């Protein structure tokens, strides 16, 4: 039986973010193979975090730049350590390598943070993003270094797989394509969905601490929603999301049919009641939990090229419409909301996307098989990753000594 230590950037909140749902999917996968799971994080615990003890998972609050982690990891001696995001690997990876050299080190990227940050920077500077910009971004250098130091990195989007292999020439044996792990949508489930006539209003949903989500809500408020409201005066837009700040709640305007609802106690319930989901994302990375959730609820959507990235094959049709121009976006939303035949076909497209691109059994088996193969050939695997060995060598010195200095300073 494998013992896996997961070091989380935060404690997982599956009802607050796609990252929290994704983490719980991975945890449930490891438990299904009877692995022992320990979850540790330096973050503060929250009232909305998953109750990991209900899964018989041991939990530990850890500190950065502290020798206490050294004692913890030496005593635990896990077979596998999974770092949640590259920032966690930077903090704890060298300590794991030092005290558990035989443990398989896995990086869960969530999404390529450097891609998201580069796109966001390009958007704020009002210029079109070019993939070459990644190569001059400091966050990219940190993230790629973390991927090389790890034995295996989990990549959630096939677009990001292509970026890593084509632009950065990273060997595929260091990467594992693991999208959302979702069960197939059955005909029985579809029968339980509310019909076109039983649904009303538009919805958008997403954690407000995530900058792409906040930006898209502002975009809806200022540009897109007035165009939709002009065509369908009786409809409303319901906006849900965890951690709404004052600047978010101030956008609430019932006269405009623009409602800030805040955290949803049951996200699937509110999405299932809506007729159309809107996600006009202008920057971001990874794959979008809100759009996958809409498909799981039989709710067609309108999104942008960024929103649909990593979720659509070239010869497939979207669960609604993809539009980047605000006028085209609004027209598509009105058309999808008003036309039953288009709406029903879009719903069926969503079922096909879930059932073909996010096959839980297929990708679960592939990941576990890849992990087992690496465990059986770890020494050989590491010997062929010279760049990773070189970065580990320098990290063990530069990062370790900086951390030691901080430890002494904190005393």
C-alpha positions in Angstrom: 0.0 0.0 0.0 1.4 3.4 -1.0 1.5 6.2 1.5 1.1 9.6 -0.3 1.7 12.9 1.4 -0.1 15.8 -0.3 1.3 19.3 0.5 -1.5 21.7 -0.3 -1.2 25.4 -1.2 -4.5 25.7 0.6 -6.9 23.3 2.3 -9.3 22.0 -0.4 -12.6 23.7 -0.7 -14.5 21.8 -3.4 -17.6 24.0 -3.1 -15.5 27.2 -3.6 -13.2 26.6 -6.5 -12.4 24.2 -9.4 -8.9 23.7 -7.8 -10.6 22.4 -4.6 -12.8 20.0 -6.6 -9.8 18.9 -8.6 -7.9 18.1 -5.4 -10.7 16.1 -4.0 -10.9 14.1 -7.3 -7.3 13.2 -6.9 -7.7 12.3 -3.2 -10.6 10.1 -4.0 -8.6 8.4 -6.8 -5.8 7.6 -4.4 -8.2 6.3 -1.7 -9.9 4.0 -4.3 -6.5 2.2 -4.7 -6.3 1.8 -0.9 -3.5 4.3 -0.6 -2.9 5.9 2.8 -3.3 9.7 2.4 -1.8 12.4 4.6 -2.7 16.0 3.8 -0.5 18.9 5.1 -0.6 22.6 4.4 0.9 25.8 5.7 -2.4 27.7 5.0 -4.9 28.6 7.7 -7.9 26.2 7.9 -11.3 27.6 6.9 -14.9 26.8 7.7 -15.5 25.8 4.1 -12.7 23.3 3.7 -13.5 19.6 3.0 -13.7 17.5 6.1 -10.7 15.3 5.3 -11.0 13.3 8.5 -14.3 11.9 7.2 -12.2 10.3 4.5 -9.9 8.8 7.1 -7.1 11.2 6.0 -4.6 12.4 8.5 -4.0 16.1 8.4 -1.1 18.3 9.6 -0.5 22.0 9.7 3.1 22.7 8.7 5.3 25.8 8.5 7.5 27.3 5.8 11.2 27.9 6.6 11.0 25.7 9.7 13.0 22.7 10.8 9.8 21.3 12.2 8.9 20.1 8.7 12.2 18.2 8.5 11.3 16.3 11.6 7.8 15.7 10.3 8.9 14.3 6.9 11.7 12.2 8.4 9.2 10.5 10.7 6.5 10.1 8.1 8.6 8.7 5.3 5.9 8.6 2.6 6.3 6.7 -0.7 5.0 9.6 -2.8 4.9 13.3 -2.1 2.6 15.5 -4.2 3.2 19.3 -4.2 0.1 21.4 -4.9 1.4 24.1 -7.3 5.0 25.0 -8.0 5.2 27.5 -5.1 4.8 24.6 -2.7 7.5 22.6 -4.5 9.8 25.5 -4.2 9.2 25.7 -0.4 9.3 22.0 0.5 10.7 20.1 -2.5 14.4 20.3 -1.4 13.5 19.2 2.1 11.6 16.2 0.7 14.5 15.3 -1.6 17.0 15.6 1.3 15.0 13.5 3.9 13.0 11.2 1.6 15.3 10.7 -1.4 13.4 7.6 -2.6 10.0 9.1 -2.5 8.4 9.9 -5.8 8.0 13.6 -6.2 4.8 14.7 -8.1 3.8 18.2 -9.0 0.1 19.0 -9.3 0.3 22.2 -11.4 -3.5 22.9 -11.3 -2.9 25.1 -14.3 0.2 26.8 -15.8 0.3 29.8 -13.5 2.9 31.5 -15.7 0.5 31.2 -18.7 -2.3 32.8 -16.7 -0.1 35.6 -15.4 1.4 36.3 -18.8 -2.0 36.5 -20.4 -3.3 38.8 -17.6 -0.3 41.1 -18.0 -0.9 41.3 -21.8 -4.6 42.1 -21.2 -3.8 44.9 -18.8 -1.3 46.4 -21.2 -4.0 46.2 -24.0 -2.0 44.0 -26.3 -2.5 40.5 -27.8 -0.8 37.7 -25.9 1.9 35.8 -27.8 3.1 32.4 -26.6 6.8 33.6 -26.9 6.2 36.0 -24.0 6.2 33.0 -21.6 10.0 32.6 -22.2 10.8 36.1 -20.7 8.5 35.8 -17.7 10.1 35.1 -14.4 7.2 33.0 -13.2 7.7 30.7 -16.2 11.3 30.1 -15.2 10.2 29.2 -11.7 7.4 27.0 -12.9 9.4 25.1 -15.5 12.3 24.6 -13.0 9.8 23.1 -10.6 8.5 20.7 -13.3 12.1 19.6 -14.1 12.9 19.0 -10.4 9.8 16.8 -10.0 9.6 13.2 -11.2 6.2 13.7 -12.7 3.9 16.8 -13.2 0.2 16.6 -13.6 -1.1 18.8 -16.5 -4.8 19.5 -16.6 -5.1 20.8 -20.2 -3.9 19.3 -23.5 -3.2 22.9 -24.7 -0.7 23.2 -21.8 0.8 19.8 -22.6 1.5 21.2 -26.1 3.0 24.4 -24.7 5.4 22.4 -22.5 6.4 19.9 -25.1 6.6 22.2 -28.1 7.7 25.5 -26.7 9.9 24.3 -23.8 10.8 20.9 -25.2 10.0 19.0 -22.0 10.0 15.3 -22.4 6.6 13.6 -22.1 7.8 11.1 -19.6 8.0 14.0 -17.1 4.4 14.9 -17.7 1.0 13.3 -17.2 -2.2 14.6 -18.9 -4.9 14.4 -16.2 -8.0 16.5 -16.9 -11.0 16.6 -14.6 -11.9 13.1 -13.6 -15.6 13.0 -14.1 -18.1 10.1 -14.3 -20.1 9.8 -17.6 -23.5 11.5 -17.9 -26.1 8.8 -18.3 -29.5 9.0 -20.0 -31.1 8.5 -16.5 -29.4 11.6 -15.2 -30.4 13.6 -18.3 -34.1 12.7 -17.7 -33.8 14.3 -14.2 -32.6 17.6 -15.6 -35.1 20.5 -15.7 -36.4 21.1 -19.2 -35.9 24.2 -21.4 -39.3 25.6 -20.2 -38.6 24.9 -16.6 -35.4 26.9 -16.5 -35.0 30.7 -16.6 -32.4 33.4 -16.3 -28.6 33.5 -16.9 -26.0 32.4 -14.4 -22.2 32.9 -13.9 -20.3 31.3 -11.1 -16.7 31.4 -9.8 -14.4 32.1 -6.9 -14.1 35.9 -6.7 -10.5 35.6 -5.3 -9.6 34.4 -8.8 -8.8 37.4 -10.9 -10.1 36.0 -14.2 -13.5 35.5 -12.6 -13.7 39.0 -11.2 -12.6 40.5 -14.5 -15.3 38.5 -16.4 -18.0 39.7 -13.9 -16.9 43.3 -14.5 -17.0 42.7 -18.2 -20.5 41.4 -18.0 -21.7 44.3 -15.9 -20.1 47.1 -18.0 -20.4 45.7 -21.6 -22.2 42.4 -22.2 -25.2 42.3 -19.9 -26.7 45.7 -21.1 -26.7 44.2 -24.7 -28.5 41.0 -23.5 -30.9 42.9 -21.3 -31.9 45.2 -24.1 -33.0 42.1 -26.2 -34.6 40.1 -23.3 -35.8 42.7 -20.8 -37.5 40.2 -18.5 -34.4 38.1 -17.8 -31.9 38.3 -15.0 -28.3 37.4 -14.5 -27.5 35.6 -11.2 -23.8 35.8 -10.1 -22.6 33.2 -7.6 -19.1 32.8 -6.2 -17.1 32.3 -3.0 -15.5 35.2 -1.2 -17.2 38.2 -2.7 -15.5 41.4 -1.7 -17.2 44.8 -1.2 -16.3 45.9 -4.7 -18.1 42.8 -6.0 -21.3 43.2 -3.9 -21.5 46.9 -4.9 -22.3 45.7 -8.4 -25.6 44.3 -7.3 -28.4 46.1 -9.2 -31.9 44.6 -9.2 -33.2 47.4 -11.5 -30.8 46.1 -14.2 -31.5 42.4 -13.4 -27.9 42.1 -12.2 -27.8 40.1 -9.0 -24.7 39.3 -6.9 -25.8 36.2 -5.0 -22.5 35.3 -3.3 -21.6 31.8 -2.2 -24.0 29.0 -3.4 -24.7 26.4 -0.7 -25.3 23.9 -3.6 -23.6 25.1 -6.8 -25.1 22.3 -9.0 -28.6 23.2 -7.8 -28.4 26.8 -8.9 -26.7 26.0 -12.2 -29.3 23.3 -13.0 -32.1 25.9 -12.6 -30.5 28.4 -15.0 -31.1 28.3 -18.7 -27.7 29.6 -19.8 -24.3 29.9 -18.2 -22.1 32.9 -19.2 -18.3 32.9 -18.9 -16.7 35.7 -20.8 -13.2 35.0 -19.6 -10.5 37.3 -21.2 -7.5 35.7 -19.6 -6.7 32.5 -17.7 -5.3 29.0 -18.0 -6.1 25.4 -17.3 -9.7 24.2 -17.9 -12.7 25.9 -16.4 -14.6 24.1 -13.6 -17.7 26.4 -14.0 -18.0 25.2 -17.6 -17.6 21.6 -16.8 -20.1 22.0 -14.0 -22.6 23.6 -16.4 -22.3 20.5 -18.7 -22.8 18.2 -15.8 -26.0 20.1 -15.0 -27.3 20.2 -18.6 -26.9 23.9 -18.8 -25.6 25.3 -22.1 -23.0 28.1 -22.0 -21.5 31.0 -23.9 -17.8 31.5 -23.4 -14.6 32.8 -25.0 -11.8 31.0 -26.7 -9.9 31.2 -23.4 -12.9 29.7 -21.6 -13.2 26.7 -24.0 -9.4 26.0 -24.1 -8.5 22.5 -23.3 -12.1 21.3 -23.4 -12.9 21.0 -27.0 -11.6 18.8 -29.9 -11.1 20.5 -33.3 -14.0 18.6 -34.9 -16.4 18.9 -31.9 -19.1 21.5 -31.2 -19.3 23.5 -28.0 -22.0 23.3 -25.3 -23.5 26.5 -26.8 -21.3 29.2 -28.4 -17.7 30.5 -28.3 -17.4 34.2 -29.0 -14.6 36.7 -28.2 -16.3 39.9 -29.5 -18.7 41.3 -26.9 -21.5 42.0 -29.4 -21.2 38.5 -30.9 -21.1 37.1 -27.3 -24.3 38.9 -26.4 -26.1 37.9 -29.7 -25.1 34.2 -29.1 -26.4 34.4 -25.5 -29.7 35.8 -26.7 -30.0 33.1 -29.4 -29.1 30.3 -27.1 -31.6 31.5 -24.4 -34.5 32.0 -26.9 -34.1 29.0 -29.3 -35.2 25.7 -27.8 -33.8 23.5 -30.6 -30.3 25.2 -30.5 -30.4 24.9 -26.7 -31.2 21.2 -26.7 -28.5 20.4 -29.3 -26.0 22.4 -27.2 -27.0 20.4 -24.1 -26.3 17.2 -26.0 -22.9 18.6 -27.1 -22.0 19.1 -23.5 -22.8 15.5 -22.7 -20.5 14.4 -25.4 -17.7 16.6 -24.2 -17.9 15.2 -20.7 -18.2 11.6 -21.8 -15.3 11.8 -24.2 -12.8 14.3 -22.8 -13.1 13.7 -19.1 -13.3 9.9 -18.7 -12.7 9.3 -15.1 -11.8 5.6 -15.5 -9.4 6.1 -18.4 -7.3 8.9 -17.0 -7.3 7.4 -13.5 -5.9 4.1 -14.8 -3.3 5.9 -16.9 -2.1 8.0 -14.0 -1.8 5.1 -11.5 0.0 3.0 -14.2 2.4 5.9 -14.8 3.1 6.3 -11.1 3.8 2.5 -10.6 6.1 2.4 -13.6 8.1 5.4 -12.2 8.3 3.8 -8.8 9.7 0.6 -10.3 12.3 2.6 -12.4 12.9 5.7 -10.3 16.7 5.7 -10.4 16.8 5.2 -14.2 14.1 7.8 -14.7 16.0 10.4 -12.7 19.3 9.6 -14.4 17.8 10.6 -17.8 16.6 13.9 -16.4 19.9 15.8 -16.2 18.3 19.3 -16.2 16.2 18.2 -13.2 19.3 16.9 -11.4 21.2 20.1 -12.1 18.4 22.3 -10.9 18.0 20.1 -7.8 21.7 20.4 -7.1 21.6 24.2 -7.2 18.2 24.5 -5.4 19.6 22.3 -2.5 22.2 24.9 -2.0 20.6 28.3 -2.8 17.1 27.6 -1.5 18.3 25.6 1.5 20.8 28.2 2.6 18.2 31.0 2.2 15.7 29.0 4.2 18.3 28.3 6.9 19.0 32.0 7.1 15.3 32.8 7.5 15.1 30.1 10.2 17.9 31.7 12.1 16.4 35.2 11.6 13.0 33.9 12.9 14.7 32.7 16.1 
